[in-house]
Amino acid sequence: MEKILTMKNIIIYLIAINIITFLSMGIDKYKAKKGKWRTKEKTLFILVVLGGGIGRNSWNVLF
């Protein structure tokens, strides 16, 4: 039986959640500029708590 919590799987998860968080922040920012319905703040915070903090910080630094 294979282990699920391997270092490789953890790294893949962290990369994926950060990409998802980064894109979510970008979409939210785009919607804000266009005056459209935005992503709930609760959703964005949940993504950060799940490990997407780097993606959030990257968006704020880059844009």
N, C-alpha and C positions, 0 to 999 in steps of 0.2 A: 504494500500500500504506500502510495506516494504522499509526502508531506505537502500540505497546501501552503503553509506559511514559510516558504523558502525566501531567501534574500532576493532572488530573481523576481518572484511574484510580488513581493513588497515594493520593489523598485518599479515594476511595471504598473502597479496600482497607483503609486504616488505620481508617476509621470502622467497617467491617464486622468486622475482626478484634478491635477493641476492644469492640464490642457482644457478640460471641461470647465473649470472655474475661470480660466483666462478668457475663453470664448464667451462664457455667460456674462462676465463683466463687460466685455466688448459689445455684446448685443444690447445689454442694458444701457450702456453709454450711448450707443447709436440711437436707441429708442428715445432716450432723454433729449437728445439734440433735435429729433424729429417731432417731439411732442406727442409721442405714441404711448400706449399702455406699457408700463415698465415691469420688469421682473420683481417679484416680491423680495423685499430685503431679507425676510426670513429664509428664503430659498438660498440667497447668496451666502448668508451666514452659515447655513447648514453645509454648504459646499466647503467653506473654509474649515469648519470643525472636522469634516471628514478627511482633511489633509490637503486642501487646496489653497493654503495660505500663500505659497510661493507664486501661484498663478495670479492671485489677487494683487499681490505686491508688484508683480511684473507689469500688470496692466497699468497700475497707477504710476509707475516709474516711466514706462515707455510712452504713455499717452497722457 
